């Protein structure tokens, strides 16, 4: 009866109710596992779009722009097309005749029509799921991020790579100069130390810090096409990842909010790293519209013919045209700052997945291949157990399959049964040891507590405090105590360091013993 407008309206309302019921069925499946959660999000999006389509059909019928709904209602009331009164029963039997003719023409050998109930919509929504092809193996259905390509792109940014190595060289020179005051920056010893000790940024460290754009020097970003493409790729990945994991999120609304917040912060000059415009930087050259990384490079550029030619051209411009040049530099600043701000916003929204990726990678570094394979098999078994299928509920359980009676919650032994209570007391496994460095994680028993100092959780906590996890810090569980001990160890190391100006003793012609510094001062004054 799809030829009737009122039947189409009734069918639309029925479909909307069935879609709502199927949505509740999908939400019941969402808690099963990580894969089910993402699949259910996409199924909900499919059902939401189906609901919107049905609602649109119903609204168009209610608006009745072509008058067909009014005609159908009048027809049910017995009115004819010419607005004259008629017999209700005559109209009813005419409708019955139309229905019989319709089914006689179109229902021959067609079988029973498919019933579009809640289960039908649920099946269609699940069949539309394409999460298998949306995520890589590293992403694990949206649980973690896979940004290796972006990391490689970042490492290949020439200016940033050079800056990172130069910063390490300066720090190395400052450290070596404390031991050898006469050391020069271009000394071969400095270069040898840099070649030996310099290590490129690793993936985990980059994941922790890739949103800290203010640490990148301005000359590495200004009018740099490679850096712009890198930030755009970063935004595209993070935005796409959010769409794949949370397809119901209104991306356009989020981006409009990002844009509004950026405009406010840009007006207030409160964006980190962009408090001052580029054209006010002393290393910026307005005629050639370039920003340099050093005074010597800038002076060398200003002696060239290209600079002098552009300087002459700029001097010929009027005041308004020169202001346009300055405005163009500010527009370039705003474009870069907008990309960085938007990438940082996407990072904040996906911080849970990024932190999970960092923890997963750190855990993998401390595991062997056998441990990783065992953990993978255990996760697969958990996923199979979470499918919610009740198998063998009518069957009797064997003795080995029966639930273990363990009222004291004792640890399980090698045979999968609780250990004896006397053994539990002997090993002190009822005593709780908390470690603040591990995030107040609890360890039960002295053995587990002593063993944890070499495990990944404690090592990660020490790394966050920038303290080496050496034997000096065993039994230290408080953050304040660890920092205090580390400062003391550094002071002791400094005191034991050989300092020529203080530790070398000199003797004058009269037999007076003094430090090298005092002897050099007296010698310069001509007193010895």
Secondary structure, 3 states (H helix, E strand, C coil): CCCCHHHHHHHHHHHHHHHHHHHHHHHHHCCCCHHHHHHHHHHHHHHHHHHHHHHHHHHHHHHCCCCHHHHHHHHHCCCCCCCCCCCHHHHHHHHHHHHHHHHHHHCCCCCCCCCCCHHHHHHHHHHCCCHHHCCCCCCCCCCCCCCHHHHHHHHCCHHHHHHHHHHHHHHHHHHHHHHCCCCCCCCHHHHHHHHHHCCCCCHHHHHHHCCCHHHCCHHHCCCCHHHHHHHHHHHHHHHHHHHHHCCCCCHHHHHHHHHHHHHHHHHHCCCCCCCCCHHHCCCEECCCCEECCCHHHHHHHHCCHHHHHHHHHHHCCCHHHHHHHHHHHHHHHHHHHHHHHHHHHHHHHCHHHHHHHHHHHHHHHCCCHHHHHHHHHHHHHHHHHCCCCCCCCCCCCCCCCCCCCCCCCCCECCCCCECCHHHHHHCCCCCEEEECCCCCEEEECHHHHHHHHHCHHHHHHHHHCCCCCCHHHCCCCCHHHHHHHHHHHHHHHHHHCCCHHHHCEEECCCCCEEEHHHHHHHHHCCCC
